[in-house]
Amino acid sequence: MPKKISKLFILLCFFFSACNRIESADTLSPETMNKLKAMGLLNAKEGLVCYYSNYKEEIVGSIITNQRLAHYWIDEKDSSKSEIESAYYSEIVNIVDHFQVQDFDCPYLEVTKSDSTQFRVYVDGNAEEKQHFYQTALALWKQKLKK
């Protein structure tokens, strides 16, 4: 039940906030870059490729790096409810876009890991921006599979 409540909160945040743009390592604030490092979502050898947050960056964000896909949601009142999910490209078996979503939801990529667990990497924007985010994730994943 608590997971459903946190998901509902995320959806409400998406609905009540204005859509932000997709950021790159060059445009993302140093504070957010440091937060990603502190959460373990960006290591010293890892390069940020795309970042998206449709609420406050300190609370929610989705990232594409040269090594993985990740999403975080921080519960400011109860850290035990926070969610930090990521998968290195070698752990990913499938990435599916879900851009046609119901009202009150945000478009997302569904990431399936080799252990069958799944998580969402949210992104919004116009059709071209969403497609660019998805194609970037797919290209990096497929590139890592070839190695």
DOGU-687962 format. One line per field, with one value per residue (C-alpha): residue in three letters; x, y, z. Coordinates in nm, 4 decimals, decimal comma, padded with zeros to 6 digits. Layout:
<pts>
resn = ALA  ... .
x = X  ... .
y = Y  ... .
z = Z  ... .
</pts>
This chain:
<pts>
resn = MET  PRO  LYS  LYS  ILE  SER  LYS  LEU  PHE  ILE  LEU  LEU  CYS  PHE  PHE  PHE  SER  ALA  CYS  ASN  ARG  ILE  GLU  SER  ALA  ASP  THR  LEU  SER  PRO  GLU  THR  MET  ASN  LYS  LEU  LYS  ALA  MET  GLY  LEU  LEU  ASN  ALA  LYS  GLU  GLY  LEU  VAL  CYS  TYR  TYR  SER  ASN  TYR  LYS  GLU  GLU  ILE  VAL  GLY  SER  ILE  ILE  THR  ASN  GLN  ARG  LEU  ALA  HIS  TYR  TRP  ILE  ASP  GLU  LYS  ASP  SER  SER  LYS  SER  GLU  ILE  GLU  SER  ALA  TYR  TYR  SER  GLU  ILE  VAL  ASN  ILE  VAL  ASP  HIS  PHE  GLN  VAL  GLN  ASP  PHE  ASP  CYS  PRO  TYR  LEU  GLU  VAL  THR  LYS  SER  ASP  SER  THR  GLN  PHE  ARG  VAL  TYR  VAL  ASP  GLY  ASN  ALA  GLU  GLU  LYS  GLN  HIS  PHE  TYR  GLN  THR  ALA  LEU  ALA  LEU  TRP  LYS  GLN  LYS  LEU  LYS  LYS .
x = 00,0000  00,2745  00,4184  00,0784  00,0649  00,4098  00,3151  -00,0018  00,2047  00,4401  00,1468  -00,0026  00,3328  00,3468  -00,0018  00,0440  00,3859  00,4828  00,6781  01,0500  01,2913  01,5358  01,8763  02,2307  02,5475  02,6193  02,2839  02,2122  02,2857  02,5984  02,3753  02,1757  02,4927  02,6277  02,2991  02,3143  02,6696  02,5670  02,2799  02,5215  02,3568  02,6584  03,0109  03,3408  03,3782  03,0170  02,8925  02,5457  02,3741  02,0128  01,8274  01,4583  01,2595  00,9004  00,8968  01,1722  01,5107  01,5925  01,2835  01,2397  01,4490  01,5226  01,8650  02,0454  02,4190  02,6768  02,6503  02,2910  01,9318  01,7979  01,5085  01,4711  01,1916  01,2773  01,0117  01,1045  00,8977  00,9895  01,3143  01,2131  00,9532  01,2079  01,2817  01,6152  01,6217  01,8859  02,0159  02,3448  02,2992  02,4419  02,1545  01,8789  01,6852  01,4178  01,3226  00,9687  00,8302  00,4921  00,4232  00,0463  -00,0545  -00,3745  -00,4569  -00,2595  00,0330  00,3642  00,5138  00,7880  01,0270  00,9704  01,3048  01,3170  01,6252  01,7647  01,6230  01,2729  01,2344  01,1064  01,1137  01,0114  01,2244  00,9919  01,0217  00,7916  00,8028  00,6920  00,6909  01,0373  01,1938  01,0412  01,1510  01,5056  01,5209  01,3974  01,6256  01,9247  01,8515  01,8057  02,1230  02,3392  02,1884  02,2394  02,5934  02,6799  02,5233  02,7629  03,0678 .
y = 00,0000  00,2586  00,2047  00,2908  00,6086  00,7152  00,6445  00,8516  01,1353  01,1192  01,1320  01,4306  01,6074  01,5464  01,6877  02,0028  02,0986  02,2557  02,0369  02,0982  02,0496  01,7684  01,8756  01,7726  01,7693  02,1198  02,2667  02,0816  02,2736  02,1805  02,1210  01,8556  01,6954  01,6744  01,5250  01,2547  01,1724  01,1655  00,9247  00,6951  00,7556  00,9188  00,7963  00,9632  00,7687  00,8160  01,0861  01,2352  01,2324  01,3362  01,4426  01,5127  01,6263  01,7359  01,8615  01,9849  01,8378  01,7683  01,5442  01,3639  01,2965  01,0546  01,0141  00,8600  00,8234  00,6568  00,3541  00,3270  00,4448  00,5644  00,7307  00,8705  01,0040  01,1375  01,1487  01,4538  01,3440  00,9748  00,8675  00,4999  00,5693  00,7177  00,5278  00,5178  00,2779  00,2212  -00,0381  -00,0586  -00,1319  -00,4833  -00,5552  -00,4367  -00,6854  -00,4500  -00,0833  00,0062  00,3545  00,4457  00,7876  00,7450  00,7469  00,8120  01,1524  01,2445  01,0244  01,1238  00,9510  00,7046  00,4346  00,0979  -00,0642  -00,4401  -00,5858  -00,9376  -01,0283  -00,9414  -00,6308  -00,3186  00,0541  00,3671  00,6466  00,9435  01,2034  01,4610  01,7243  01,7423  01,4288  01,5020  01,5528  01,2350  01,0383  01,1787  01,0732  00,7221  00,6812  00,7997  00,5387  00,2657  00,3566  00,3555  00,0247  -00,1417  -00,0030  -00,1623  -00,4946  -00,5162  -00,5007 .
z = 00,0000  00,0795  -00,2702  -00,4194  -00,2113  -00,3279  -00,6897  -00,6456  -00,5021  -00,8014  -01,0393  -00,8598  -00,8683  -01,2425  -01,2869  -01,0785  -01,2054  -01,5310  -01,7665  -01,7550  -02,0374  -02,0902  -01,9607  -02,0491  -01,8384  -01,9712  -01,8673  -01,5423  -01,2238  -01,0252  -00,7218  -00,9057  -01,0432  -00,6873  -00,5641  -00,8333  -00,7219  -00,3548  -00,4355  -00,6187  -00,9568  -01,1167  -01,0520  -01,1404  -01,4672  -01,5717  -01,8049  -01,7824  -02,1224  -02,0453  -01,7326  -01,6827  -01,3817  -01,3995  -01,0435  -00,8139  -00,9092  -00,5456  -00,5242  -00,8546  -01,1632  -01,4446  -01,6014  -01,8924  -01,8510  -02,0707  -01,8358  -01,7090  -01,6825  -01,3487  -01,1704  -00,8199  -00,6055  -00,2616  00,0099  00,2149  00,5163  00,5311  00,3652  00,3939  00,1232  -00,1173  -00,4368  -00,6173  -00,9090  -01,1731  -01,4129  -01,5948  -01,9646  -01,9162  -01,6709  -01,9054  -02,1194  -02,2541  -02,2822  -02,3897  -02,4404  -02,2934  -02,4379  -02,4765  -02,1098  -01,9205  -01,7806  -01,4687  -01,5696  -01,7205  -02,0260  -01,9382  -02,0479  -01,8840  -01,8069  -01,7497  -01,5853  -01,6237  -01,2799  -01,4186  -01,2018  -01,3703  -01,3120  -01,4944  -01,6318  -01,6804  -01,9546  -02,1036  -02,3709  -02,7291  -02,9443  -03,0843  -02,7399  -02,5991  -02,9033  -02,8735  -02,5056  -02,5947  -02,8955  -02,6898  -02,4214  -02,6850  -02,8740  -02,5607  -02,4436  -02,7827  -02,8045  -02,4681  -02,5759  -02,8694  -02,6429 .
</pts>
